[in-house]
Amino acid sequence: MVLKRAEWPEAEDYAIAVATKVAPYGAYVTLPEYGDKEGFIHISEVSSTWVRNIRNHIHENQRVVIKVLKVDPEKGHIDCSLRRVSTEAKRTKNNDWKRAQKAEKLLELVAKENGMTLEEVYEKIGWPIEDVFGEIYAGLEKASDGGVDVFEEVQATKKLRKQVADLAQQRIEIPSVEIDGEMTINAPGPGGVQVIRKALTSGLQKGKEHDKSTTEIYTLGSPRYKLRIVSPDYKEAEDVLSDVLGLITKTIEDGKGTITFVRK
């Protein structure tokens, strides 16, 4: 189902729509996020190119992303556009829809456990989470990682906050990104091996300071070493890489050695 707090969309919003009837002059759709309210896509808003056959662009039961052009609550009418939806807007809205679906599935479990309707759960915990985090699923991701403490500012009962946080930790896997690279290290003289060992050990210790990321270093056969960073997002991964590689490089160069790093 996936609910929205607003009863009606606003002009310029992007929304999920399902085609119910396709005619030569346009397509009728329903908007599931807004209680299956009906919208209409005029043939002139189907494509930026000439439409020879409208069914080549949209057909019954097809789910599409539309841009809302005009809303008339009194007449119960919503004008929509397909052609004004960019590839990026389509990708973003579909991703938001999938995240909202995942959030709703978890809220359905909460409703079942408490003998409540889904609408009641949205009111008592779903919308309060959205108020704090901007999106329900974003709050669930935070709870999956940090537990019920992240819900401290959520205006809901302790029982509901704990139930939702516990379910989030059980069912939501935090996404991760990985950065791989190859270091080529040379350190001259009889103490070179010790310099390299010190550098790599220091790098691993520096990586451990980032408790949400993991840092791995292993040999590919001297003088080549693999460096791998796994983090919850790219910014964190880049920060860890900068810290770890920076320390390794400084240690090697202080020991009169050389190092190159190539990302894979």
N, C-alpha and C positions, 0 to 999 in steps of 0.2 A: 504494500500500500504506500508507505512513505508519506508522512504527514508534514505539512508546512504550518507554521503558526498563523500566517496570514490567510484569510479566507479567499482573497483574490490576488493574482499576481499584479505587478505594476508594469507600466510601459517600460521597455528596454530590458526587462528581465529575460533570462533564458530559462526555459522550462522543458521538462519531458512531456511529450505528447504521443498519443496512440491514435492512429487513423481508424475511424469507424466507418466512413463512407467517402468514396472517391468519385467525383463527378467530373464531366468535361470542363467545368468552370472553376473547380477548386476541390479542396479536401476538408471534410469535417473531422475534427479530432477531439479527444478528451484529454484533460490534464490531470493525471492521477494524484499529483502532489496537492491539488486544490479540489479535492472531493469529486474528481471526474467532471469538473465543469467543462462545458463544450466551447471549443474554439473553431475558427475557420481560417483556412489558408487559401486566399484567392490565387487563381492560376498565375497571376502576375507576380506573386510572391513565392512561387515554387522554385524557380531557377533563374539565374542571371542570364541564361541563354534561352533561345526560343524553345518552347515546349511543344513538341509535336504530339507526344502522347504522355499525358500526365502520369500514367501508371508506370512509366519508365523512371519516375522520380519518387513516387510514393504510392503505396498500395494498402488495402485494408489490413488491419491488425499490425501494421508496421510501427515500431517505436522509433521516434525521431526526436531530435532536439530542435526546438523552435525559439524564435525571438518574439516576444510580445510587443505588438505595435500599439494596440489601443484596447482599453478595458472599459466596458459599460455595464456596471453591476445592475443598474435598473432594468436594462434589457436582457441581462444575463448573457452578454456577448463579449467574446474575446477575439480580436483580430491578430493573426499570427503570421510569421514569415519563416520560410525555410531558406530562402536565398541569402538572407542577411546573417546567417550563422556561419562564422568562419570555422576553419578546421580546428584552430586552437580553442575557440569557444565550445565547439562540439566535444572535443576531448576533455576539456575541463568540466563541463556539465555532466558528461557521462561518468567521469571519475567521482564527482560529488554525489551523483545518484547512487553509485555502487557503495560508497561510504555510508550514505544515509540508510541504505538497505541493510547493511551490516549492523549499524547502530540499532535499527528497528527490531531486528531479529533478537538482539540481546534484551531490548526493552520488553519484547513479547515474553521472554522467559521470566522477567521480573513480574510482569502482569500475572502470569500463570502461578507463580509461587505465592502471590499475595491475594489471589482471587479478585483482581482488579481488571478493568478494561484497559486496552492499550491507550486509549485517549486519556484515562486517568493517570497512567504512568508517565505519559508525556508531560502532563500538567505538573505532576508532583516531583519529577526528577529530570525528565528529558529536557524541557525548556530551561529549568534552572542551570543545567550543565551548559546548555547553549549560551546562556547569559554570561557565563564566566569564561568559556573557552572559544566562543564564536561559532562552534560547530559541535554537535553531540559526539560525533566519532572522534574528534580531536581530543575531547575530554576523556573518552574511553581509552584512547591510546596512552594518555598521560597516566591514567589510573592503572593500566596494564603494567606500566613501568614503575610507578611510584606508590601504588596502593591507595588506600582510602584517604591518606593525608592530603592528597592533591585536591580533594573535594571539600577542603575546609571552608571555602567561601561559597560553596553551592548551597542555596537555600532549600534544603530538604531534610527529612528526618535522618538521624544517625543510622537507623535500620536500613533505609533505602540506599543511603550513600554507601554503606558497607556491602550490601547485596550487589549493587552495580559494580563496585570496585572489585569485589571477589570474582564476579563473572567475567569482568574485563581481563583480569589476570589469568583466568582459566582459558579464555577463548580468543583473545586478541594477541596476535604475534606482532611485535614491533618490527617494522621493515628495517632493512639494513643495506648499506652500500659498502663496496669493497674497492680499495685502491691497492694495486699491485705494482711493484717496481723492482728493478734489478740494480744492485749496487756492485760496482767493480772497485775493489779496494787494494791498494798497494802501500805497504809500509816498509821502508828499507832498514837494513841493519839487523843485528842479532835480537834487538828488542821489538822488532816489527810485529811479531805474533802477539806479544803482550799488548801492544798498542791497539791492534785490531780487536782483540778480546775485550779490552777495556771499553772501547768505543761501542761495540755491539751490546755489551752488558749494560752500559749507561743508557743506550737507546731504548732497550727493553724496559728499564726502570722508569724512564721518562714516559713511556707509553702507558705504564700502569697508573700514572697520575690521572689519566683520563678514564674514570671508572665506567663510562658507558661505551667504551671502545676496547677492542683487543688489538694488540700489536704482536706480530710474529716475525721472527728473523731466522732464516736457516740457510745453510750453505748449499750452493749449487756446484761446488768444487772451486777451491781457491783459484783466483781471487774474486769469484762471483758469489754474491749473496742475495737471497730473495727477501724483500721487505713487504709485508702485507698488513694493511690497516682495515679493520672492519668496524664501522660506526653506524649510528642510527640515521645519519644524514650526511650529505656531501660537505657541508660547512664544518661539521665536527671532524670528519675524516681528513679534510685538508688541514685543519688546525693541528691534529695529531701528527700528521705527516711532517708538517713544518717543524714542530717541536722535536720529534724523534730524529729526523734527518739532519736538522740543524745541529743537534748535540753530537751526533755521530761524526758529522763533517768537521766540526770544531776539534773534536778529540783526535781525529786522524791527522788533520793539518797541524795541530800543535805537536804531534809526534813526527812531523816532517814527511807525512805520507800524502797520498792522493786518493781522491774518491770521485767517481762519477755515478750519476743515478739516472736511469732510463725508465720511464713509466711504461707499463705493459697494458 
